[in-house]
Amino acid sequence: MPTIKPLDYTPKQISISLLGRAIAHPCRVKMIELLIKYPKLTNKDLAEILHLSKSAIHTHLIKLWDAGLINVSYSPHSLCVEITQEQILNYRKLEAIFNFEQRKTYHLSLLQ
């Protein structure tokens, strides 16, 4: 088996990579938009709204949390998920970079 050589990634490179991975799935983008509208939700709320299993929601939340786009706290029977104003501003900056409103073409595979 080939060995994996460690690379020297800067904190900036890692941060950009985590942000890209966090918004790479439409479900995670929708989760952020729901949290902007309703700043405090639980994983159960998100599972019900998005019609996904709690384990799928958990996987998506971890990616968003790793990127610093949401805060997650544990309660006895659920995860409490919230988004701060600073995190909302960071997400809005990402939206501006991709300029979603002006995009006219989409890949057909995403629309199916």
C-alpha positions in Angstrom: 0.0 0.0 0.0 1.2 3.5 -0.7 2.1 5.6 2.2 0.3 8.9 2.8 2.8 11.8 3.0 1.8 14.5 5.5 1.4 17.9 4.0 1.8 21.2 5.6 -1.6 22.9 5.3 -2.0 26.3 6.7 -4.9 27.1 9.0 -6.4 29.2 6.2 -6.3 26.3 3.8 -7.9 23.9 6.3 -10.6 26.5 7.1 -11.5 27.0 3.5 -11.6 23.3 2.9 -14.0 22.8 5.9 -16.3 25.6 4.7 -16.4 24.1 1.2 -17.2 20.7 2.5 -19.9 22.1 4.8 -21.8 23.8 2.0 -21.2 21.1 -0.6 -24.6 19.4 0.1 -28.0 21.1 -0.5 -29.3 19.6 2.7 -26.7 21.4 4.8 -27.4 24.7 3.0 -31.1 24.2 3.8 -30.2 23.5 7.4 -28.4 26.8 7.7 -31.2 28.6 6.1 -33.7 27.0 8.5 -31.4 28.0 11.4 -31.3 31.6 10.2 -35.1 31.6 10.2 -35.4 29.7 13.5 -32.2 30.3 15.4 -32.7 27.4 17.9 -33.7 24.0 16.7 -33.0 20.4 17.8 -31.8 17.5 15.7 -35.3 16.1 16.0 -36.9 19.3 14.6 -34.5 19.2 11.6 -35.2 15.5 11.0 -38.9 16.1 11.0 -38.7 19.2 8.8 -36.3 17.7 6.3 -37.7 14.2 6.4 -34.4 12.6 7.2 -33.2 10.2 9.9 -31.6 11.5 13.0 -28.4 9.8 12.1 -28.3 11.6 8.7 -29.0 14.9 10.4 -26.2 14.2 12.9 -23.8 13.5 10.0 -24.7 16.8 8.3 -24.6 18.7 11.6 -21.0 17.5 12.3 -19.8 18.9 9.0 -21.5 22.3 9.7 -20.1 22.4 13.2 -16.6 21.4 12.1 -16.7 24.4 9.7 -17.8 26.7 12.5 -21.1 27.6 10.8 -23.3 26.4 13.7 -23.1 25.7 17.5 -24.2 22.3 18.9 -24.9 21.5 22.5 -26.0 18.3 24.0 -29.2 17.8 26.0 -30.3 14.5 27.5 -32.3 13.3 24.5 -31.4 15.5 21.6 -28.8 18.0 20.1 -29.6 21.7 20.4 -28.5 23.5 17.3 -28.2 27.3 17.0 -26.6 29.9 14.8 -25.1 33.2 16.0 -25.2 36.5 14.2 -21.5 36.2 13.4 -22.1 32.7 11.9 -25.0 34.2 9.8 -22.7 36.9 8.5 -20.1 34.3 7.6 -22.7 32.3 5.7 -23.9 35.5 3.9 -20.3 36.1 2.8 -20.2 32.6 1.3 -23.5 33.3 -0.5 -22.1 36.5 -1.9 -19.0 34.7 -3.2 -21.2 32.1 -5.1 -23.7 34.8 -6.2 -26.6 32.3 -6.1 -29.3 34.7 -7.2 -27.7 35.6 -10.5 -26.8 32.0 -11.6 -28.8 31.1 -14.6 -27.6 27.6 -15.4 -27.5 24.5 -13.2 -26.3 21.0 -13.7 -29.2 18.8 -14.8 -28.1 16.1 -12.3 -28.8 18.5 -9.4 -32.4 19.1 -10.6 -33.4 15.5 -10.8 
